[in-house]
Amino acid sequence: MKTPKTIGILFLLIFLASNSQAKNIMITPPNLKKGDTIAIVATARKTLMII
């Protein structure tokens, strides 16, 4: 069973991690307006480095 101190520290770490991610500024092109539809394209290919 976890002690209340351990649970408090875990909660604090999760809060600080989520708070730091929320401060990232997203770069948006000036021609995008609220409500525009965009597509996110990401390949699932792995890059192999052969040396």
C-alpha positions, 0 to 999 in steps of 0.5 A: 500500500502506498503512503500518502506522501508517495501519492502526493509526490506522484500527483505533483510530478504528474501535474508539473509534467502536464503543466510544462507541456501546456506552455508550448506555443503552437506555430500556426500559419497566418492563413489558418482561421478558426474552424478550418480543416487540416490533415495530419500526415505521419508515416509509420515507416522506420528509418534504418541506418546502415553503417 
